[in-house]
């Protein structure tokens, strides 16, 4: 597993690099956005850990540049702020996950494992529910003649709900399966991604609804079969 860490706080970068190496990862370091982008374009990484506030080119610009060039390496953004706005703009740029500084080593490693786990897996494509088809490999959601592209987390969450067809998926299940780390602070993220998914279902004019069971979780409902 090869990981690129882009972080301008040299002390932090070197400490995290040492932790990654101790875990058996190959870790490359970059200390500004331009250097990070250059390295990300030059090699095939399994995961990129990207700080947002960076000299020369900020993390969100680096990320947008990579995604425009269809480089789909999982990206874990590091942010000093836990503001929802930053999270949303990062998700719009194609980030796969967030970690707010300061973070625990155990949490960082759990996130990396969750992000890299799916990469090596041969995923079965084409999950159906009601009038929608989720192409897990392409991250594409189709309803009739319309389709939209979903972010990695959205795919994972929808896949989990389809697998539990009709059954309740609790917030704990989402956090455990999608974020790979059981942490109360992720529960708000579940709501954010559910709202993204609802918007995309609406764009597709799908009859599938995501029902909220207040305080417990969510389930898919096939409105077309009623
Ligand atoms: Ca920084």
py3Dmol code that shows the C-alpha trace and the ligand (Angstrom):
import py3Dmol

protein = """\
ATOM      1  CA  UNK A   1       0.000   0.000   0.000  1.00  0.00           C
ATOM      2  CA  UNK A   2       1.419   3.339  -1.035  1.00  0.00           C
ATOM      3  CA  UNK A   3       0.197   6.505   0.621  1.00  0.00           C
ATOM      4  CA  UNK A   4       0.886  10.135  -0.236  1.00  0.00           C
ATOM      5  CA  UNK A   5       0.722  12.581   2.650  1.00  0.00           C
ATOM      6  CA  UNK A   6       0.493  16.274   1.737  1.00  0.00           C
ATOM      7  CA  UNK A   7       0.928  18.378   4.875  1.00  0.00           C
ATOM      8  CA  UNK A   8       2.904  21.578   5.377  1.00  0.00           C
ATOM      9  CA  UNK A   9       3.406  21.166   9.123  1.00  0.00           C
ATOM     10  CA  UNK A  10       6.699  19.321   8.729  1.00  0.00           C
ATOM     11  CA  UNK A  11       6.720  17.920  12.281  1.00  0.00           C
ATOM     12  CA  UNK A  12       3.201  16.494  11.895  1.00  0.00           C
ATOM     13  CA  UNK A  13       3.940  15.169   8.394  1.00  0.00           C
ATOM     14  CA  UNK A  14       7.067  13.379   9.559  1.00  0.00           C
ATOM     15  CA  UNK A  15       5.352  11.937  12.643  1.00  0.00           C
ATOM     16  CA  UNK A  16       2.418  10.616  10.571  1.00  0.00           C
ATOM     17  CA  UNK A  17       4.849   9.334   7.920  1.00  0.00           C
ATOM     18  CA  UNK A  18       6.716   7.375  10.611  1.00  0.00           C
ATOM     19  CA  UNK A  19       3.457   5.914  11.955  1.00  0.00           C
ATOM     20  CA  UNK A  20       2.406   4.827   8.455  1.00  0.00           C
ATOM     21  CA  UNK A  21       5.773   3.216   7.788  1.00  0.00           C
ATOM     22  CA  UNK A  22       5.584   1.389  11.124  1.00  0.00           C
ATOM     23  CA  UNK A  23       2.243  -0.026   9.933  1.00  0.00           C
ATOM     24  CA  UNK A  24       3.847  -1.372   6.776  1.00  0.00           C
ATOM     25  CA  UNK A  25       2.691   1.345   4.376  1.00  0.00           C
ATOM     26  CA  UNK A  26       5.001   3.073   1.934  1.00  0.00           C
ATOM     27  CA  UNK A  27       4.593   6.763   2.745  1.00  0.00           C
ATOM     28  CA  UNK A  28       5.644   9.636   0.468  1.00  0.00           C
ATOM     29  CA  UNK A  29       5.575  13.149   1.878  1.00  0.00           C
ATOM     30  CA  UNK A  30       4.899  16.492   0.189  1.00  0.00           C
ATOM     31  CA  UNK A  31       4.991  19.812   2.051  1.00  0.00           C
ATOM     32  CA  UNK A  32       2.994  22.100  -0.248  1.00  0.00           C
ATOM     33  CA  UNK A  33       0.105  21.796  -2.689  1.00  0.00           C
ATOM     34  CA  UNK A  34       2.142  22.006  -5.883  1.00  0.00           C
ATOM     35  CA  UNK A  35       4.588  19.345  -4.753  1.00  0.00           C
ATOM     36  CA  UNK A  36       1.667  17.195  -3.605  1.00  0.00           C
ATOM     37  CA  UNK A  37      -0.093  17.471  -6.960  1.00  0.00           C
ATOM     38  CA  UNK A  38       3.113  16.649  -8.836  1.00  0.00           C
ATOM     39  CA  UNK A  39       3.622  13.498  -6.770  1.00  0.00           C
ATOM     40  CA  UNK A  40      -0.046  12.486  -7.016  1.00  0.00           C
ATOM     41  CA  UNK A  41       0.117  12.752 -10.814  1.00  0.00           C
ATOM     42  CA  UNK A  42       3.437  10.917 -11.068  1.00  0.00           C
ATOM     43  CA  UNK A  43       2.616   7.741  -9.110  1.00  0.00           C
ATOM     44  CA  UNK A  44      -0.323   5.441  -8.454  1.00  0.00           C
ATOM     45  CA  UNK A  45      -1.223   5.798  -4.782  1.00  0.00           C
ATOM     46  CA  UNK A  46      -3.705   3.700  -2.818  1.00  0.00           C
ATOM     47  CA  UNK A  47      -4.695   6.698  -0.730  1.00  0.00           C
ATOM     48  CA  UNK A  48      -3.854  10.410  -0.511  1.00  0.00           C
ATOM     49  CA  UNK A  49      -4.004  12.240   2.812  1.00  0.00           C
ATOM     50  CA  UNK A  50      -4.424  15.882   1.923  1.00  0.00           C
ATOM     51  CA  UNK A  51      -4.335  18.903   4.221  1.00  0.00           C
ATOM     52  CA  UNK A  52      -6.662  21.738   3.118  1.00  0.00           C
ATOM     53  CA  UNK A  53      -4.602  24.743   4.217  1.00  0.00           C
ATOM     54  CA  UNK A  54      -1.394  24.406   2.195  1.00  0.00           C
ATOM     55  CA  UNK A  55       1.100  26.872   0.716  1.00  0.00           C
ATOM     56  CA  UNK A  56       1.251  27.421  -3.089  1.00  0.00           C
ATOM     57  CA  UNK A  57      -1.978  25.516  -3.862  1.00  0.00           C
ATOM     58  CA  UNK A  58      -4.657  24.609  -1.338  1.00  0.00           C
ATOM     59  CA  UNK A  59      -5.854  21.065  -0.786  1.00  0.00           C
ATOM     60  CA  UNK A  60      -9.275  21.588  -2.348  1.00  0.00           C
ATOM     61  CA  UNK A  61      -7.658  22.876  -5.575  1.00  0.00           C
ATOM     62  CA  UNK A  62      -5.292  19.903  -5.639  1.00  0.00           C
ATOM     63  CA  UNK A  63      -8.268  17.587  -5.190  1.00  0.00           C
ATOM     64  CA  UNK A  64     -10.359  19.260  -7.915  1.00  0.00           C
ATOM     65  CA  UNK A  65      -7.410  19.074 -10.303  1.00  0.00           C
ATOM     66  CA  UNK A  66      -7.007  15.331  -9.662  1.00  0.00           C
ATOM     67  CA  UNK A  67     -10.716  14.573 -10.052  1.00  0.00           C
ATOM     68  CA  UNK A  68     -10.987  16.593 -13.293  1.00  0.00           C
ATOM     69  CA  UNK A  69      -8.175  14.404 -14.605  1.00  0.00           C
ATOM     70  CA  UNK A  70     -10.200  11.355 -13.538  1.00  0.00           C
ATOM     71  CA  UNK A  71      -7.701  10.293 -10.907  1.00  0.00           C
ATOM     72  CA  UNK A  72      -9.998   8.493  -8.495  1.00  0.00           C
ATOM     73  CA  UNK A  73      -7.505   7.683  -5.754  1.00  0.00           C
ATOM     74  CA  UNK A  74      -9.315   7.792  -2.384  1.00  0.00           C
ATOM     75  CA  UNK A  75      -8.613  11.140  -0.703  1.00  0.00           C
ATOM     76  CA  UNK A  76      -8.791  11.775   3.027  1.00  0.00           C
ATOM     77  CA  UNK A  77      -8.891  15.522   3.694  1.00  0.00           C
ATOM     78  CA  UNK A  78      -7.340  16.954   6.825  1.00  0.00           C
ATOM     79  CA  UNK A  79      -8.927  20.089   8.151  1.00  0.00           C
ATOM     80  CA  UNK A  80      -8.281  22.253  11.150  1.00  0.00           C
ATOM     81  CA  UNK A  81     -11.926  23.285  11.090  1.00  0.00           C
ATOM     82  CA  UNK A  82     -14.913  21.069  11.610  1.00  0.00           C
ATOM     83  CA  UNK A  83     -17.297  23.463   9.908  1.00  0.00           C
ATOM     84  CA  UNK A  84     -20.025  21.901   7.810  1.00  0.00           C
ATOM     85  CA  UNK A  85     -19.317  24.369   4.967  1.00  0.00           C
ATOM     86  CA  UNK A  86     -15.763  23.099   4.558  1.00  0.00           C
ATOM     87  CA  UNK A  87     -16.985  19.540   4.602  1.00  0.00           C
ATOM     88  CA  UNK A  88     -19.546  20.226   1.922  1.00  0.00           C
ATOM     89  CA  UNK A  89     -17.138  22.085  -0.382  1.00  0.00           C
ATOM     90  CA  UNK A  90     -14.639  19.244   0.062  1.00  0.00           C
ATOM     91  CA  UNK A  91     -17.258  16.634  -0.751  1.00  0.00           C
ATOM     92  CA  UNK A  92     -18.250  18.614  -3.822  1.00  0.00           C
ATOM     93  CA  UNK A  93     -14.607  18.512  -4.934  1.00  0.00           C
ATOM     94  CA  UNK A  94     -14.616  14.724  -4.650  1.00  0.00           C
ATOM     95  CA  UNK A  95     -13.139  13.997  -1.214  1.00  0.00           C
ATOM     96  CA  UNK A  96     -13.861  10.551   0.189  1.00  0.00           C
ATOM     97  CA  UNK A  97     -13.532  11.325   3.858  1.00  0.00           C
ATOM     98  CA  UNK A  98     -12.560  13.945   6.410  1.00  0.00           C
ATOM     99  CA  UNK A  99     -10.465  14.019   9.498  1.00  0.00           C
ATOM    100  CA  UNK A 100     -10.460  17.046  11.754  1.00  0.00           C
ATOM    101  CA  UNK A 101      -7.183  18.051  13.360  1.00  0.00           C
ATOM    102  CA  UNK A 102      -6.040  17.188  15.964  1.00  0.00           C
ATOM    103  CA  UNK A 103      -6.746  13.494  15.421  1.00  0.00           C
ATOM    104  CA  UNK A 104      -5.864  10.219  17.126  1.00  0.00           C
ATOM    105  CA  UNK A 105      -3.464   7.864  15.356  1.00  0.00           C
ATOM    106  CA  UNK A 106      -5.950   5.013  15.733  1.00  0.00           C
ATOM    107  CA  UNK A 107      -8.646   7.015  13.997  1.00  0.00           C
ATOM    108  CA  UNK A 108      -6.367   7.973  11.102  1.00  0.00           C
ATOM    109  CA  UNK A 109      -5.365   4.347  10.557  1.00  0.00           C
ATOM    110  CA  UNK A 110      -8.992   3.166  10.729  1.00  0.00           C
ATOM    111  CA  UNK A 111      -9.994   5.736   8.086  1.00  0.00           C
ATOM    112  CA  UNK A 112      -7.142   4.682   5.805  1.00  0.00           C
ATOM    113  CA  UNK A 113      -8.133   1.030   6.164  1.00  0.00           C
ATOM    114  CA  UNK A 114     -11.762   1.851   5.310  1.00  0.00           C
ATOM    115  CA  UNK A 115     -10.721   3.899   2.255  1.00  0.00           C
ATOM    116  CA  UNK A 116      -8.259   1.370   0.886  1.00  0.00           C
ATOM    117  CA  UNK A 117     -10.311  -1.747   1.678  1.00  0.00           C
ATOM    118  CA  UNK A 118     -12.731  -1.258  -1.169  1.00  0.00           C
ATOM    119  CA  UNK A 119     -10.022  -0.570  -3.717  1.00  0.00           C
ATOM    120  CA  UNK A 120      -8.651  -4.117  -3.741  1.00  0.00           C
ATOM    121  CA  UNK A 121     -12.084  -5.712  -3.703  1.00  0.00           C
ATOM    122  CA  UNK A 122     -13.692  -6.968  -6.871  1.00  0.00           C
ATOM    123  CA  UNK A 123     -17.041  -5.289  -6.540  1.00  0.00           C
ATOM    124  CA  UNK A 124     -20.136  -6.731  -8.061  1.00  0.00           C
ATOM    125  CA  UNK A 125     -21.800  -4.157 -10.290  1.00  0.00           C
ATOM    126  CA  UNK A 126     -25.446  -3.329 -10.760  1.00  0.00           C
ATOM    127  CA  UNK A 127     -27.558  -3.402  -7.596  1.00  0.00           C
ATOM    128  CA  UNK A 128     -31.278  -2.862  -8.119  1.00  0.00           C
ATOM    129  CA  UNK A 129     -34.028  -1.520  -5.935  1.00  0.00           C
ATOM    130  CA  UNK A 130     -37.405  -0.356  -7.233  1.00  0.00           C
ATOM    131  CA  UNK A 131     -36.754   1.741 -10.342  1.00  0.00           C
ATOM    132  CA  UNK A 132     -33.061   2.435  -9.600  1.00  0.00           C
ATOM    133  CA  UNK A 133     -29.886   0.587 -10.570  1.00  0.00           C
ATOM    134  CA  UNK A 134     -26.685   1.354  -8.706  1.00  0.00           C
ATOM    135  CA  UNK A 135     -23.518   0.611 -10.663  1.00  0.00           C
ATOM    136  CA  UNK A 136     -21.071   0.260  -7.791  1.00  0.00           C
ATOM    137  CA  UNK A 137     -17.996   0.127  -9.983  1.00  0.00           C
ATOM    138  CA  UNK A 138     -18.772   3.260 -11.967  1.00  0.00           C
ATOM    139  CA  UNK A 139     -20.485   4.996  -9.043  1.00  0.00           C
ATOM    140  CA  UNK A 140     -23.434   5.631 -11.306  1.00  0.00           C
ATOM    141  CA  UNK A 141     -27.079   5.672 -10.280  1.00  0.00           C
ATOM    142  CA  UNK A 142     -29.601   5.088 -13.053  1.00  0.00           C
ATOM    143  CA  UNK A 143     -33.364   5.458 -13.207  1.00  0.00           C
ATOM    144  CA  UNK A 144     -34.902   4.862 -16.636  1.00  0.00           C
ATOM    145  CA  UNK A 145     -33.037   7.028 -19.141  1.00  0.00           C
ATOM    146  CA  UNK A 146     -31.467   9.281 -16.493  1.00  0.00           C
ATOM    147  CA  UNK A 147     -28.309   8.783 -14.532  1.00  0.00           C
ATOM    148  CA  UNK A 148     -26.157  10.669 -12.043  1.00  0.00           C
ATOM    149  CA  UNK A 149     -22.686  10.070 -10.669  1.00  0.00           C
ATOM    150  CA  UNK A 150     -22.431   9.463  -6.948  1.00  0.00           C
ATOM    151  CA  UNK A 151     -19.506  10.087  -4.630  1.00  0.00           C
ATOM    152  CA  UNK A 152     -17.831   7.067  -3.056  1.00  0.00           C
ATOM    153  CA  UNK A 153     -19.559   7.523   0.316  1.00  0.00           C
ATOM    154  CA  UNK A 154     -22.935   7.948  -1.365  1.00  0.00           C
ATOM    155  CA  UNK A 155     -22.381   4.689  -3.274  1.00  0.00           C
ATOM    156  CA  UNK A 156     -21.413   2.858  -0.093  1.00  0.00           C
ATOM    157  CA  UNK A 157     -24.411   4.187   1.817  1.00  0.00           C
ATOM    158  CA  UNK A 158     -26.879   3.391  -0.946  1.00  0.00           C
ATOM    159  CA  UNK A 159     -25.345  -0.056  -1.418  1.00  0.00           C
ATOM    160  CA  UNK A 160     -25.823  -0.724   2.294  1.00  0.00           C
ATOM    161  CA  UNK A 161     -29.475   0.353   2.129  1.00  0.00           C
ATOM    162  CA  UNK A 162     -30.159  -1.732  -1.000  1.00  0.00           C
ATOM    163  CA  UNK A 163     -28.526  -4.770   0.623  1.00  0.00           C
ATOM    164  CA  UNK A 164     -30.883  -4.263   3.560  1.00  0.00           C
ATOM    165  CA  UNK A 165     -33.788  -3.720   1.148  1.00  0.00           C
ATOM    166  CA  UNK A 166     -36.766  -2.490   3.073  1.00  0.00           C
ATOM    167  CA  UNK A 167     -34.967  -2.984   6.365  1.00  0.00           C
ATOM    168  CA  UNK A 168     -33.735  -0.308   8.686  1.00  0.00           C
ATOM    169  CA  UNK A 169     -30.132   0.861   8.431  1.00  0.00           C
ATOM    170  CA  UNK A 170     -29.127   2.538  11.665  1.00  0.00           C
ATOM    171  CA  UNK A 171     -26.715   5.448  11.854  1.00  0.00           C
ATOM    172  CA  UNK A 172     -24.347   3.138  13.733  1.00  0.00           C
ATOM    173  CA  UNK A 173     -24.401   0.715  10.773  1.00  0.00           C
ATOM    174  CA  UNK A 174     -23.569   3.528   8.339  1.00  0.00           C
ATOM    175  CA  UNK A 175     -20.727   4.854  10.451  1.00  0.00           C
ATOM    176  CA  UNK A 176     -19.280   1.384  11.033  1.00  0.00           C
ATOM    177  CA  UNK A 177     -19.574   0.197   7.426  1.00  0.00           C
ATOM    178  CA  UNK A 178     -18.857   3.384   5.518  1.00  0.00           C
ATOM    179  CA  UNK A 179     -16.485   5.310   7.764  1.00  0.00           C
ATOM    180  CA  UNK A 180     -14.988   2.203   9.343  1.00  0.00           C
ATOM    181  CA  UNK A 181     -14.797   3.885  12.689  1.00  0.00           C
ATOM    182  CA  UNK A 182     -17.484   4.027  15.341  1.00  0.00           C
ATOM    183  CA  UNK A 183     -17.486   7.643  16.386  1.00  0.00           C
ATOM    184  CA  UNK A 184     -20.424   9.803  17.458  1.00  0.00           C
ATOM    185  CA  UNK A 185     -18.998  12.779  15.554  1.00  0.00           C
ATOM    186  CA  UNK A 186     -19.739  11.032  12.233  1.00  0.00           C
ATOM    187  CA  UNK A 187     -23.481  10.859  12.881  1.00  0.00           C
ATOM    188  CA  UNK A 188     -24.015  14.334  11.445  1.00  0.00           C
ATOM    189  CA  UNK A 189     -22.130  13.286   8.301  1.00  0.00           C
ATOM    190  CA  UNK A 190     -24.646  10.470   7.799  1.00  0.00           C
ATOM    191  CA  UNK A 191     -27.415  13.088   7.644  1.00  0.00           C
ATOM    192  CA  UNK A 192     -25.421  15.201   5.170  1.00  0.00           C
ATOM    193  CA  UNK A 193     -24.911  12.263   2.786  1.00  0.00           C
ATOM    194  CA  UNK A 194     -28.536  11.127   3.131  1.00  0.00           C
ATOM    195  CA  UNK A 195     -29.602  14.608   2.011  1.00  0.00           C
ATOM    196  CA  UNK A 196     -27.221  14.368  -0.994  1.00  0.00           C
ATOM    197  CA  UNK A 197     -28.730  10.998  -1.923  1.00  0.00           C
ATOM    198  CA  UNK A 198     -32.279  12.322  -1.614  1.00  0.00           C
ATOM    199  CA  UNK A 199     -31.402  15.189  -3.949  1.00  0.00           C
ATOM    200  CA  UNK A 200     -29.986  12.782  -6.508  1.00  0.00           C
ATOM    201  CA  UNK A 201     -33.043  10.506  -6.318  1.00  0.00           C
ATOM    202  CA  UNK A 202     -35.177  13.608  -6.912  1.00  0.00           C
ATOM    203  CA  UNK A 203     -33.038  14.640  -9.924  1.00  0.00           C
ATOM    204  CA  UNK A 204     -33.635  11.166 -11.392  1.00  0.00           C
ATOM    205  CA  UNK A 205     -37.412  11.387 -10.721  1.00  0.00           C
ATOM    206  CA  UNK A 206     -37.117   8.033  -8.987  1.00  0.00           C
ATOM    207  CA  UNK A 207     -40.040   6.672  -6.998  1.00  0.00           C
ATOM    208  CA  UNK A 208     -37.595   5.347  -4.419  1.00  0.00           C
ATOM    209  CA  UNK A 209     -37.629   7.296  -1.143  1.00  0.00           C
ATOM    210  CA  UNK A 210     -35.271   7.297   1.792  1.00  0.00           C
ATOM    211  CA  UNK A 211     -37.513   7.208   4.848  1.00  0.00           C
ATOM    212  CA  UNK A 212     -36.254   8.586   8.150  1.00  0.00           C
ATOM    213  CA  UNK A 213     -36.986   6.720  11.354  1.00  0.00           C
ATOM    214  CA  UNK A 214     -36.305   9.617  13.674  1.00  0.00           C
ATOM    215  CA  UNK A 215     -33.377   9.047  15.977  1.00  0.00           C
ATOM    216  CA  UNK A 216     -32.850   5.489  14.708  1.00  0.00           C
ATOM    217  CA  UNK A 217     -31.881   5.399  11.052  1.00  0.00           C
ATOM    218  CA  UNK A 218     -33.106   5.158   7.474  1.00  0.00           C
ATOM    219  CA  UNK A 219     -34.694   2.695   5.089  1.00  0.00           C
ATOM    220  CA  UNK A 220     -35.418   2.578   1.381  1.00  0.00           C
ATOM    221  CA  UNK A 221     -39.013   2.587   0.278  1.00  0.00           C
ATOM    222  CA  UNK A 222     -40.159   1.680  -3.220  1.00  0.00           C
ATOM    223  CA  UNK A 223     -42.897   4.236  -3.853  1.00  0.00           C
ATOM    224  CA  UNK A 224     -43.569   2.661  -7.269  1.00  0.00           C
ATOM    225  CA  UNK A 225     -44.831  -0.611  -5.802  1.00  0.00           C
ATOM    226  CA  UNK A 226     -47.566   0.970  -3.676  1.00  0.00           C
TER     227      UNK A 226
END
"""
ligand_1 = """\
1
CA
Ca -1.706 23.194 6.785
"""
view = py3Dmol.view(width=600, height=400)
view.addModel(protein, "pdb")
view.setStyle({"model": 0}, {"cartoon": {"style": "trace"}})
view.addModel(ligand_1, "xyz")
view.setStyle({"model": 1}, {"stick": {}})
view.zoomTo()
view.show()
